[in-house]
Amino acid sequence: MLRISVLRLLGRPGTSGVSLLEYSSPRHYSSGPLGARDDARGARAFFTTPIFYVNAAPHIGHLYSALLADALCRHRRLRVPSTAATRFSTGTDEHGLKIQQAATAAGLAPTELCDRVSAQFQQLFREAGISSTDFIRTTEARHRIAVQHFWGLLKARGLLYKGLYEGWYCASEECFLPEAKVTRQSGSSGDSCPVSLESGHPVSWTKEENYIFRLSQFREPLQRWLRGDPQAITPEPFHRAVLEWLEEELPDLSVSRKSSHLHWGIPVPGDDSQTIYVWLDALVNYLTVIGYPNAEFKSWWPSTSHIIGKDILKFHAIYWPALLLGAGMSPPHRIYVHSHWTVCGQKMSKSLGNVVDPRTCLDRYTVDGFRYFLLRQGVPNWDCDYYDEKVVKLLDSELADALGGLLNRCTAKRINPSGTYPVFCTTCFPSEPGLVGPSVRAQAEDYALVNAVATLPRQVADHYDNFQIYKALEAVSSCVRQTNGFVQRHAPWKLNWESPVDAPWLGTVLHVALECLRVFGTLLQPVTPNLADKLLSRLGVSATERGLGKLCFLPRFCGHPCPFEGRRLGPETGLLFPRLDQSRAWLVKAHRT
Ligand code: ME8
């Protein structure tokens, strides 16, 4: 219920600058602990997206949820490379009244509609590089077994009873609504129709005998869980919202519908006259994927992180943990919640005709470009508005100009004729700042840069842990700007390789800039995997040198050997990320001629 009410809870904050720390020696910032900390936890990690309804084609909101989960998962794999340590599921939610009605409206059998739209989600996710390990469809036999087993446990524990359930039902949201959440709206023929106050979707009065779950018994256990783990629901305003909901009345929950009314679903075991409520059915998908009811599921549960939109918070933060507790299991480790994409300030909807097609965007802006845009601009705490000009502006400035330009400046033949990772000179750039001498060339800002990049992997990891991936990208982007400033300040194009005075410093400037680029490329892998691969390959960084556990920035600065020094750069394969405004102009011209 109250699927949308959290929308209003969150205000729009100001810009969130990442403050870079004051200088201290990068010796303190080995990136080793990034991997070590996770290894020490020894834990497996299971990431999930919501399973999406198949009543309509996917849009950018669905892709955004999948990208957030994908980036978290890829970042985790960089910390703990073992493939057995991380699992990631997504899928489609195919039962319920909403799908039954959509199939009827489309003149299709429900299975046909499900096959068609589920395939669209799978294709989109493949094209967008979503690295899921599992795709579940709730119409699969393995899922029916899991749901019916779960139901049996609740029944055996005395948590289900039969009773008369009466109330407004919103098929579009698949939930019951209290009277206070329903209003009247005049329909096309002038008559007044009851609709959901928050979503405007039609509701109908339902009165029938159902199975009911004793949800009301779980208020205190849920409060204890949330108070005991302040990060259980992240970001914090959503955690607070759920605790506030738990202060309100928590009525028992109807968990089945008459099969004469809803036939498209999983029958209640031992009572074919009832179909299991689609939300109970859908939530159990998280267990089906990890092998439930076979014991193997225990190695992945509860080390699970659900990534969800704020519209389905109540189902995941109240119903699901209560059902799990009822079945004798723990709530999930984390529920990461994000807000919504709007288009030109309006909610995306088929009826408004403003739905943004993600496949067009991937074509137009490239897979990496669009992934970067959504994750860089999407802020979990509040809604974000989509428009095309914003994408072009961001990608041109951050990927094409700043990052691509930096790479080009340090690898171009005229500045780096040997095509190698040059040698770092400790006399030009001593590890202690403030030293003076004829060969010392480094300035205070250069130490600030080294410090900022040395601390970047930890900052980025903290942002990932707090589900603030946009802040991680903001921090990387800020360091890219700082590195461009460093190159600009020392103008290596004015230095001469032939001069014994210039050469060591010229090599050092390029070495530092390439080391910064190596860190940026490594940290960008979860968000722009292809672009990061191109960047790291150009730097000559091999596949086994791209993890976070061994990412050791500028080791020569601390007196350690650098494995890259003197190494040949990888082959030149063209611009890292071509500017879009030019290619768009070209497209327009091509269209005209
Ligand atoms: O609710 N912006 O499925 P659904 C960002 N089947 N994300 C958006 C969005 C937007 N404008 N619109 C949708 C269901 N989403 C159930 C879930 S899970 C056991 C069952 C994303 O197809 C966001 O993650 O309506 C939201 O929670 C989800 O899609 C809802 O997808």
Residues whose N, C-alpha, C, O or C-beta is under 5 A from the ligand:
A	BS01	ME8	P50 I51 F52 Y53 G61 H62 Y64 S65 D93 A282 L283 I308 G309 K310 D311 I312 S339 H340 W341
